Structure formats: C-alpha cells, structure tokens
Amino acid sequence: MTAGISTTTASVRQVVLDRVRAPDKLGELTRRVSRTATLDGGVALTDQGYSDGDRTLVITARGTEEQAENVAYLLRNYSTVTVSVADGCYLAALSNLTYVDGALQITALVHSRLSEA
C-alpha cells in the first residue's frame, strides 16, 4: 500500500511512503452514540451520526531518514496536511511521529474527508 502526505498549499516538502503496512485504525469506524440509564430501568440512546473527523489514522511504514525529516518538517510547520491512503484523501493534523531504525509511525487526526477511494 502507498500513503502520501503533502501540504494543502504549494511546497516542495511532501512525503510518499510506498512500503506501508496496513494501518491499525484505517478500517475502524465509529458513530457518535451515547447511552444513558433512565430512572425506569431502561436506557436512552443519543445518536449523532458518523463523522470522518472522529478517525485517527496511524500509518506505519519502512522509511528513510529523509522521509522522517520531511514528515517532521510538516508536523512542525503546518497545522493541517493532506493525507492520502487506500480508502481516500483526508484533511488532517499530524499529531505524532516516531522514527526508530527505519521504522516510521505517523499519527494523523482527521478533520474531514476530501475524496473517496
């Protein structure tokens, strides 16, 4: 699988990762549902629907030091980036980067979906 991370405006810094392992949370979907116990012994459900903004993308890949430096640059200097993965493109904020011995892990908090897969 391939993943790409780029700025939303023109920039020479972007990252394309071509050896991406299947992200842990890419297939996880949740709804905004809460359950409250009622006085009569039942429950009340409040369903506010599904939002892509509730997703967290965790991208794990083999990467070079240059790729890690580019992701670090994006994390430090841009509040939002475009993240392209197998199921679509997202506007997201990079929240975490770990790079150890060629293993790169990037956490992106999704703001919204930009396109379908």
C-alpha positions in Angstrom: 0.0 0.0 0.0 1.1 3.6 -0.6 0.4 6.6 1.5 1.1 10.3 0.7 1.4 13.3 3.0 1.5 16.8 1.5 0.8 20.4 2.4 -2.5 22.0 1.3 -0.6 24.8 -0.3 2.4 24.8 -2.7 5.5 23.4 -1.0 8.5 21.3 -2.1 8.1 19.2 1.1 5.9 16.2 0.7 6.3 12.5 1.6 5.3 9.4 -0.3 5.6 6.1 1.5 5.5 3.0 -0.6 6.1 0.3 1.9 3.2 1.0 4.2 1.9 -1.7 6.5 -1.9 -1.9 6.8 -2.7 0.9 9.3 -4.1 -0.3 12.6 -7.1 2.1 12.6 -7.7 2.7 8.9 -10.6 0.3 8.9 -12.1 1.3 12.2 -15.4 3.2 12.0 -17.4 4.6 14.9 -20.6 6.5 15.4 -21.3 9.3 17.8 -23.6 7.3 20.1 -24.1 7.6 23.8 -26.2 5.5 26.2 -27.7 6.9 29.4 -29.6 4.9 32.0 -33.1 6.1 32.7 -35.0 6.1 36.0 -37.4 3.4 34.8 -34.6 0.9 34.3 -34.3 1.4 30.6 -31.8 3.4 28.5 -31.9 6.4 26.3 -29.7 6.3 23.2 -28.5 9.5 21.6 -27.2 9.0 18.0 -25.5 12.0 16.4 -24.3 10.0 13.4 -20.9 9.2 11.8 -18.2 11.7 11.1 -14.8 11.2 9.4 -13.5 13.7 11.9 -13.6 11.1 14.6 -11.0 9.0 12.9 -7.3 8.7 13.8 -5.0 7.4 11.0 -1.9 5.5 12.2 0.4 5.0 9.3 3.3 2.5 9.9 6.0 2.1 7.2 9.6 1.4 6.5 11.1 4.8 5.8 14.3 6.7 5.2 15.8 9.3 7.5 15.0 11.9 4.8 11.3 10.9 4.8 11.2 11.1 8.6 12.8 14.6 8.4 10.2 15.7 5.8 7.3 14.4 8.0 8.9 16.2 11.0 9.0 19.4 9.0 5.4 19.1 8.0 4.4 18.3 11.7 6.3 21.4 13.0 5.2 23.9 10.3 1.7 23.1 9.1 -1.5 22.9 11.1 -3.2 20.7 8.5 -1.9 18.5 5.7 -3.5 16.2 3.1 -3.1 12.5 3.8 -3.8 10.1 1.0 -4.3 6.4 1.9 -6.1 3.4 0.3 -9.6 4.5 1.3 -9.4 8.2 0.3 -7.8 11.5 1.0 -8.2 13.4 4.2 -7.5 16.8 5.7 -5.7 16.0 8.9 -3.4 17.3 11.6 -0.2 15.4 12.2 -0.1 14.7 15.9 2.8 12.3 16.4 5.9 11.0 14.6 8.2 8.2 15.7 11.2 7.1 13.7 13.5 4.3 15.1 15.8 2.2 13.0 14.0 2.7 9.7 10.5 2.2 11.2 8.3 5.2 10.7 5.0 5.7 12.5 2.8 8.7 11.8 -0.4 9.6 13.7 -2.8 11.9 11.9 -6.1 13.3 13.4 -8.6 13.5 10.6 -10.5 16.8 10.2 -12.6 15.8 7.1 -12.6 13.6 4.1 -11.6 15.2 0.9 -12.3 12.4 -1.6 -13.5 8.8 -1.8 -11.1 6.0 -2.7 
